[in-house]
Amino acid sequence: MPDVVVGHIEDPESLKAVFTEFERHHPGIRMGMGHFEDDDSELATEYGGVRYIWIDQGAGEVFLDSGYRTQEGDGERLPAIYVSDRCDDENWSILQTLAENLDTLHERIRPPVEGILDRIAERTLVGDIANEIWLMEESGVSREQWSSRPKVRRTFELLLENYSTFGWSTKQTSSFEPIQAGDQLTVLDDEPIRVRGKFSYWWIENTNIFMTHLTTVRRLRYLRDTAGGCNTSTDAFRRLTMTWHCNTATADEDDGINTVNSHVVNITAQSSRTHYHPAIPVGGGKPQHEIYLALNPSAYSLNTYGRDSYLHVFPNLTNLADHQQIPLTPGAVVYIPPDTGHRAVDAFVNVVTLPGFKPHNEVDLDAQIKETTDGSVPYNE
């Protein structure tokens, strides 16, 4: 099993061990960091694959052509140079049926459905609803119980087939647009992207693929806060730049189109839970590895009241008294393998996971820590 490895973006020597361990367990996938400073240049792939880039600190601008398509806009509204798609008849019928039958939905299914319906304005729906689909799949409620009405259950089947077609907007004018810490860029081998500014960044390049369902940029300010996962509080800062796409598995690939996921989240001590992702994942596919990239909360004016940020790590699930506490200062990177207990506390982080945030693939540890250590190591009551 791989080890937990820690580095910092300002200490290149410390990063070598992180990247080496990462690449040892992910054949064909490379990881690194970089600094960009230019008035107008390009970010490109280096190994002929798909490169995912996350800005660590600094700011800049990305050039997006007229006709660029995005599923952003359910946080802050997109600029007026974007026009949102009107729902076609089939998708509009799906939304109407769900809206008219909320009283038939299981209590765990209703909140994510309401989260979808909240995005509607007139006959448009803005934003990526993949997270709401994930929440329904993660709910523990079988699809047969999502609604008490057969008609609505059939509507859910259509929603699961169509959800990636919802929420798109199209840019009408070519221009540069701002990017900042926490934002994500995606570069294809034959499509470098124009950028300008001054920023440092992390990158992962997957040479096993040459195309992706992801768009060029996902900007945190244009993404809604969605409670769940590491932060279930009602006022969570949790914005999903790249979430799990359900219902895409094939006979050859249990994980479907998912290779990398990420989200930026403010994890408070009160809402965080100690957990691990099993080496033999629920539902099959590749085991879930995670990377924590610590961001500066001041970039989004988050008031952390001077609290220290850190990560509790439990590398030995058979001995939970074996405990490490790792500081999560801005610029820190922590590689977390499967079967490793972990809990971030008062941390503002970009959580990157390969192949992604797999539904049902998280095992809670807090009760076990309390019982087996008599509370001698940290846990969340």
Phi and psi in degrees as a GROMACS rama.xvg file:
@    title "Ramachandran Plot"
@    xaxis  label "Phi"
@    yaxis  label "Psi"
@TYPE xy
-64.3886  163.584  PRO-2
-99.5879  158.262  ASP-3
-70.6032  128.949  VAL-4
-129.958  138.322  VAL-5
-121.665  138.745  VAL-6
-146.315  -176.788  GLY-7
-145.765  140.874  HIS-8
-63.2974  -22.9226  ILE-9
-89.8504  1.47409  GLU-10
-127.698  82.6259  ASP-11
-54.3474  -33.832  PRO-12
-63.165  -38.938  GLU-13
-67.6674  -24.2604  SER-14
-76.132  -24.1552  LEU-15
-58.3283  -41.6042  LYS-16
-67.6076  -37.5674  ALA-17
-62.5612  -50.867  VAL-18
-65.6862  -38.744  PHE-19
-63.8623  -46.0536  THR-20
-65.3092  -41.3663  GLU-21
-59.1934  -51.5055  PHE-22
-69.7057  -26.1773  GLU-23
-64.3943  -31.0936  ARG-24
-105.661  3.97119  HIS-25
-134.87  76.1401  HIS-26
-56.034  133.829  PRO-27
82.94  1.9347  GLY-28
-122.026  128.272  ILE-29
-110.861  155.671  ARG-30
-136.598  146.008  MET-31
-167.45  -172.017  GLY-32
-138.469  164.343  MET-33
-157.298  168.12  GLY-34
-124.167  136.584  HIS-35
-121.19  134.314  PHE-36
-152.976  107.106  GLU-37
-167.7  152.865  ASP-38
-77.8755  -26.2584  ASP-39
-172.358  104.253  ASP-40
-146.886  -164.392  SER-41
-128.638  147.158  GLU-42
-103.756  132.148  LEU-43
-137.588  168.487  ALA-44
-75.4272  163.177  THR-45
-116.936  -19.999  GLU-46
-125.198  14.0606  TYR-47
80.6355  14.3804  GLY-48
-109.929  -147.83  GLY-49
-108.885  125.777  VAL-50
-109.166  126.748  ARG-51
-103.203  131.324  TYR-52
-125.408  132.256  ILE-53
-122.467  124.065  TRP-54
-72.752  128.516  ILE-55
-90.4113  -49.3422  ASP-56
-155.071  159.315  GLN-57
95.3067  -169.341  GLY-58
-157.398  167.646  ALA-59
-172.91  -156.993  GLY-60
-142.087  149.253  GLU-61
-119.9  140.586  VAL-62
-89.5089  125.189  PHE-63
-124.463  126.632  LEU-64
-73.6255  159.098  ASP-65
-58.1402  136.055  SER-66
94.4231  -5.69009  GLY-67
-61.7277  136.244  TYR-68
-111.469  140.45  ARG-69
-148.554  153.883  THR-70
-107.368  24.0616  GLN-71
-80.431  175.395  GLU-72
110.766  1.22625  GLY-73
-94.3873  1.23945  ASP-74
-97.9832  -113.063  GLY-75
-65.0364  151.29  GLU-76
-71.6756  144.643  ARG-77
-64.0521  156.491  LEU-78
-57.5938  161.11  PRO-79
-64.3187  -13.2612  ALA-80
-77.3515  1.16044  ILE-81
-105.34  141.166  TYR-82
-119.65  126.628  VAL-83
-83.2862  144.295  SER-84
-66.3597  140.297  ASP-85
-80.5663  140.438  ARG-86
-65.6285  136.373  CYS-87
-73.5659  174.253  ASP-88
-60.0739  -41.1554  ASP-89
-66.7894  -47.6931  GLU-90
-68.0916  -35.4482  ASN-91
-65.1288  -38.0568  TRP-92
-64.3659  -38.331  SER-93
-59.334  -48.9866  ILE-94
-64.2877  -41.3123  LEU-95
-62.6853  -43.4511  GLN-96
-62.3744  -43.1091  THR-97
-64.7318  -42.8733  LEU-98
-63.4311  -35.2481  ALA-99
-82.7924  -8.13095  GLU-100
-129.021  29.4663  ASN-101
-59.0436  -32.2126  LEU-102
-68.9468  -13.655  ASP-103
-93.386  -4.75193  THR-104
-85.095  148.007  LEU-105
-61.0307  146.263  HIS-106
-60.9909  -25.2431  GLU-107
-85.3916  -15.8175  ARG-108
-93.0957  -28.2149  ILE-109
-60.1729  -45.1561  ARG-110
-58.1019  -48.3502  PRO-111
-64.5375  -32.6967  PRO-112
-65.2291  -42.1448  VAL-113
-62.9208  -33.9831  GLU-114
-62.8732  -34.3883  GLY-115
-69.4955  -47.9411  ILE-116
-66.0444  -28.4882  LEU-117
-62.9974  -19.6475  ASP-118
-83.0967  -4.94765  ARG-119
-82.0879  133.963  ILE-120
-135.128  117.957  ALA-121
54.9743  -119.142  GLU-122
-112.47  27.2791  ARG-123
-115.777  149.343  THR-124
-126.92  123.894  LEU-125
-110.304  130.67  VAL-126
110.836  164.23  GLY-127
-85.2531  121.578  ASP-128
-99.9525  12.7009  ILE-129
-59.05  -34.9019  ALA-130
-66.0903  -39.3985  ASN-131
-64.48  -37.6913  GLU-132
-63.592  -43.0511  ILE-133
-59.3957  -43.186  TRP-134
-62.3038  -37.3912  LEU-135
-66.6076  -43.2445  MET-136
-66.3614  -34.4902  GLU-137
-79.353  -12.206  GLU-138
-62.7673  -21.7489  SER-139
85.5473  0.163264  GLY-140
-96.1034  126.427  VAL-141
-64.4444  151.805  SER-142
-58.9164  -30.5736  ARG-143
-66.0564  -17.9165  GLU-144
-104.742  3.30775  GLN-145
-62.142  -32.0263  TRP-146
-144.709  151.346  SER-147
-83.3256  -5.83905  SER-148
-106.962  128.843  ARG-149
-56.6841  -38.9264  PRO-150
-60.4617  -39.9614  LYS-151
-72.6461  -36.3302  VAL-152
-62.5431  -37.674  ARG-153
-66.7395  -34.6716  ARG-154
-64.2313  -39.6267  THR-155
-62.1352  -36.5201  PHE-156
-60.7043  -41.1609  GLU-157
-66.5969  -40.1566  LEU-158
-60.8694  -42.5169  LEU-159
-65.2359  -28.8745  LEU-160
-78.0448  -33.859  GLU-161
-104.646  -7.57434  ASN-162
-60.8049  -27.788  TYR-163
-71.2675  -9.81478  SER-164
-91.5774  -5.65279  THR-165
-85.3341  153.665  PHE-166
85.7883  13.601  GLY-167
-87.3136  147.985  TRP-168
-132.575  152.017  SER-169
-121.654  132.507  THR-170
-78.4762  137.858  LYS-171
-99.9453  -18.1594  GLN-172
-137.047  136.187  THR-173
-74.5853  135.978  SER-174
-172.462  165.693  SER-175
-79.0561  146.679  PHE-176
-135.086  148.733  GLU-177
-66.5384  146.12  PRO-178
-133.759  153.788  ILE-179
-150.46  -176.595  GLN-180
-54.4511  136.585  ALA-181
92.4025  -19.0978  GLY-182
-71.3887  155.066  ASP-183
-119.616  136.128  GLN-184
-118.453  147.089  LEU-185
-127.913  125.735  THR-186
-119.919  131.237  VAL-187
-95.9495  158.345  LEU-188
-59.9688  -37.672  ASP-189
-99.2727  10.5005  ASP-190
-138.646  73.8737  GLU-191
-63.1576  158.288  PRO-192
-116.813  140.913  ILE-193
-81.365  132.335  ARG-194
-141.18  162.151  VAL-195
-148.584  153.462  ARG-196
132.041  -160.73  GLY-197
-143.087  113.024  LYS-198
-159.813  156.663  PHE-199
-103.74  156.148  SER-200
-155.151  157.881  TYR-201
-101.713  153.195  TRP-202
-145.079  150.112  TRP-203
-130.645  128.66  ILE-204
-118.773  124.254  GLU-205
-99.9412  108.852  ASN-206
-87.4842  -0.268593  THR-207
-82.0877  -10.4768  ASN-208
-131.195  160.242  ILE-209
-126.653  -4.02307  PHE-210
-144.886  165.593  MET-211
-150.509  157.294  THR-212
-80.6136  -5.50245  HIS-213
-83.7278  150.128  LEU-214
-86.9342  170.823  THR-215
-60.5173  -38.0836  THR-216
-143.174  142.436  VAL-217
-128.591  114.684  ARG-218
-105.386  128.4  ARG-219
-57.3202  -36.6896  LEU-220
-66.1822  -22.3056  ARG-221
-94.8237  7.70603  TYR-222
-112.423  140.031  LEU-223
-75.3026  154.796  ARG-224
-79.4793  130.379  ASP-225
-130.344  111.186  THR-226
-65.3007  146.68  ALA-227
149.802  175.902  GLY-228
55.1749  -118.77  GLY-229
-77.148  -11.7061  CYS-230
-142.746  103.547  ASN-231
-100.017  5.02381  THR-232
-69.342  156.897  SER-233
-70.0611  -21.1769  THR-234
-111.131  35.6793  ASP-235
-65.1554  139.624  ALA-236
-92.1016  100.544  PHE-237
-148.567  102.554  ARG-238
-121.576  128.439  ARG-239
-100.546  106.225  LEU-240
-80.5634  -25.7008  THR-241
-158.646  101.148  MET-242
-110.998  172.883  THR-243
-67.7486  133.727  TRP-244
-101.45  109.797  HIS-245
-76.5257  163.869  CYS-246
66.0413  25.9803  ASN-247
-117.824  5.89832  THR-248
-64.8772  149.222  ALA-249
-128.193  173.939  THR-250
-62.871  -29.3473  ALA-251
-93.7449  -17.8343  ASP-252
-141.749  100.484  GLU-253
-60.7033  -28.3897  ASP-254
-89.7789  3.59462  ASP-255
60.8263  -134.172  GLY-256
-84.6805  -0.0676698  ILE-257
-81.2131  124.732  ASN-258
-127.485  -34.1499  THR-259
-144.855  137.618  VAL-260
-124.768  162.306  ASN-261
-157.957  149.762  SER-262
-149.827  152.35  HIS-263
-104.105  127.408  VAL-264
-145.349  142.135  VAL-265
-95.0493  108.873  ASN-266
-99.4319  110.752  ILE-267
-87.791  158.303  THR-268
-61.4209  -34.1988  ALA-269
-71.0425  -34.2356  GLN-270
-101.113  -12.1402  SER-271
-79.4206  148.893  SER-272
-127.012  141.368  ARG-273
-76.4057  131.968  THR-274
-157.529  172.482  HIS-275
-145.368  163.866  TYR-276
-112.826  118.699  HIS-277
-65.5041  147.115  PRO-278
-65.3174  -28.0974  ALA-279
-104.196  98.3463  ILE-280
-70.5261  149.199  PRO-281
-64.4196  130.608  VAL-282
87.1488  -0.53355  GLY-283
84.1055  -169.204  GLY-284
82.5871  -162.912  GLY-285
-81.6121  146.191  LYS-286
-66.7678  152.765  PRO-287
-89.6707  115.048  GLN-288
-104.067  145.181  HIS-289
-126.457  151.173  GLU-290
-129.041  125.39  ILE-291
-99.1379  121.659  TYR-292
-111.174  110.251  LEU-293
-79.467  126.562  ALA-294
-105.987  165.961  LEU-295
-88.8815  116.893  ASN-296
-63.2118  -20.371  PRO-297
-67.3342  -19.084  SER-298
-61.6687  -24.1244  ALA-299
-122.759  22.2316  TYR-300
56.2348  36.4174  SER-301
-82.2991  130.054  LEU-302
-89.1157  104.488  ASN-303
-97.9127  3.31203  THR-304
54.5934  31.813  TYR-305
71.4725  12.9157  GLY-306
-72.8363  147.963  ARG-307
-77.9817  144.968  ASP-308
-107.248  137.083  SER-309
-158.401  168.963  TYR-310
-123.824  122.796  LEU-311
-83.4204  132.519  HIS-312
-127.188  135.613  VAL-313
-122.755  90.3294  PHE-314
-73.1958  -15.7236  PRO-315
-122.814  103.084  ASN-316
-68.3486  -17.3435  LEU-317
-89.168  -5.61315  THR-318
-144.522  86.2342  ASN-319
-75.3433  -4.56965  LEU-320
-75.1824  -17.0405  ALA-321
-77.8512  101.715  ASP-322
-134.851  138.484  HIS-323
-122.97  147.101  GLN-324
-120.444  118.219  GLN-325
-111.852  122.691  ILE-326
-63.9646  140.899  PRO-327
-115.18  65.2178  LEU-328
-74.3138  152.653  THR-329
-52.5854  131.18  PRO-330
98.8324  -10.2452  GLY-331
-72.7879  149.29  ALA-332
-132.549  133.047  VAL-333
-128.851  125.088  VAL-334
-96.1471  122.535  TYR-335
-119.43  113.551  ILE-336
-80.863  170.161  PRO-337
-60.2791  162.898  PRO-338
59.5555  28.2612  ASP-339
-121.732  116.414  THR-340
-67.1274  142.065  GLY-341
-157.642  152.184  HIS-342
-155.445  117.355  ARG-343
-85.5388  145.164  ALA-344
-129.98  124.893  VAL-345
50.3814  47.7979  ASP-346
-121.871  140.164  ALA-347
-108.328  107.122  PHE-348
-137.512  152.562  VAL-349
-96.7722  114.994  ASN-350
-95.6299  114.179  VAL-351
-106.485  132.046  VAL-352
-134.805  140.433  THR-353
-119.638  131.566  LEU-354
-80.1511  -5.58906  PRO-355
157.292  -178.326  GLY-356
-81.1492  84.7966  PHE-357
-70.3408  130.893  LYS-358
-59.8789  141.33  PRO-359
67.4011  13.3888  HIS-360
-107.209  38.903  ASN-361
-135.45  127.605  GLU-362
-114.599  121.206  VAL-363
-73.658  147.23  ASP-364
-125.555  -9.86733  LEU-365
-59.5748  -44.4429  ASP-366
-63.6995  -38.8061  ALA-367
-68.4313  -38.2006  GLN-368
-61.7959  -45.6002  ILE-369
-60.6717  -44.4789  LYS-370
-70.2589  -42.8197  GLU-371
-86.461  -17.897  THR-372
-115.585  4.15572  THR-373
54.8419  31.8906  ASP-374
73.959  17.2786  GLY-375
-78.0887  -14.8683  SER-376
-122.605  157.703  VAL-377
-63.8928  141.802  PRO-378
-153.784  169.376  TYR-379
-104.42  115.189  ASN-380
